[in-house]
């Protein structure tokens, strides 16, 4: 019901910035919370940020709080992740995901609650 395509990854130096975009298609996008997750080599996929279906304030993992900003534009069917003050430990494949449940009242940070995933975009931060 929702198809997702990430873009904007690449190589950045420590302290630099990147902006990830996620383009969505499907009729139910605007009724679903959206999340960003990341997976580093040899590690499990972890939660980064999530935002409610209606927008507003996003929720962040402690490791990125104060450095990353998530937003969405329902009219354009886009989700963004602005990443500032990047660190080498931010290196990972970043995935955009859509909540399996529509109109969820409280945003979930659980990976298992997201049913729709993009293909991922690589972010590499050099020291």
Secondary structure, DSSP 4 states (H G I P E B T S, - for coil): --EEEEE--EEEETT--EEEEEEEESTTGGGEEEEEEEE-TTS--EEEEEE-TT-SSEEE-TTTTTTEEEEEETTTTEEEEEE-S--GGG-EEEEEEEEEEET-SS----GGGEEEE---EEEEEE-
